[in-house]
Amino acid sequence: NRFNIPGLTGLPYNILIIISIILSIKINILILPIGLLVAALSQFLFQFPFAYKEGYIYKPYINIKDEYLKKAMYLLLPVVIGVGVNQINIVVDKSLASTLGDGIITILNSANRLNDFVQGLFIVTITTVMYPLLSNLSSIGKNEEFKQNIKKMH
């Protein structure tokens, strides 16, 4: 139930991406993938001290026979299919848009960025806060309170 630090992880990430873009233009294009790697690592490094301070200790362990892991993989299948279909949709959109003239793909990309911005600003923010609450209510068996929170979200 602490959302400030996870919400701020995009700050060092985006700053490092911007710096790597500028440096890759001025110095060498190979700085861009290195900058992306460093930026992705910065998200972990940014959160690690706060997680450690809260007492979180990660111990890697995977039990392939675990029923919950099997259930999670089963539930993950529609997500993977949905993401794949979305990627195919993007390819088809760009292929069709390329036949319409100059600048159409840029307009399509701009529209997609605007859509991603709205999703990131509202939907992801709301789900980041609500998911732990709903997950907790479900795990302790408070189904009625869970339903009420779902109704409030609509």
C-alpha angles and dihedrals in degrees: 000000000000111000105162098084096042088047091054096050090093090063100072089034094056094041091053092046091052091047092049091050091052093045092046090055094047102035117013136335090229089072089073098070091041089050090050091052092048090047092051090048089050090064090061094041091049093055099036099081092048093047091048090049089054090053098253112154120180119213113182111230130151123182107190091195093056110123092218093053090051090049091049091051090049091050091046093060096079090048092054091047091049093050091047092051090048091053091050088049090054092051092049092046092052092045092053093042091053089066093056099070142264120336097015095110089050090053090048091049091048091051090050091050090051089051091048090049092055092046092048094046099047115010099040092043093051094045091047089059099035101043097069090046093049092043091052094047091050095047094052092046100249092143097159093052088045090055092047092054091049089052091050090055092059 
